[in-house]
Amino acid sequence: MQTNKEAFLEILLGAIVPTVVLVLFFTFILTLGEPEDEPREKFKVVDNYSGCNVVRYTDNTNRWYYFLHCGEIR
């Protein structure tokens, strides 16, 4: 038969172990999402068309958008 002290220690261990495992798991997940050291290129000239530059823009969700740029940048 268990004493109250043994039962308390068993319950305490049953609560601490999963908590530690979850903290380690979430710490690992958060470290994977750290930003890169070098900022990535958002605008890139990929081609030319009728004297204009075809520019590819990459947003934060890594979607590509293309547009024409003709003339000087101010």
C-alpha positions, 0 to 999 in steps of 0.5 A, a space after each residue: 500500500 502506498 503512503 501519501 508521500 509516495 503517491 504525491 511524488 508519483 503525481 509530481 513526477 507525472 506532471 514534471 516529466 511531460 512539462 519538461 518534454 513540452 518545453 524542450 520541444 517548443 524551444 526546439 521549434 522556436 529555434 528553427 524559425 530564427 531569421 537568417 543572418 543575411 537578408 534575402 533578395 526581395 527584388 531581382 531583375 530576371 529578364 528584359 522586354 522591349 527595353 524594360 526590366 522584368 522584375 521579380 518581387 518576393 514577398 514574406 510568404 515567398 510568393 513571386 510577383 512580376 512587373 515591368 520597370 521602365 525608366 530611372 529609379 528616383 
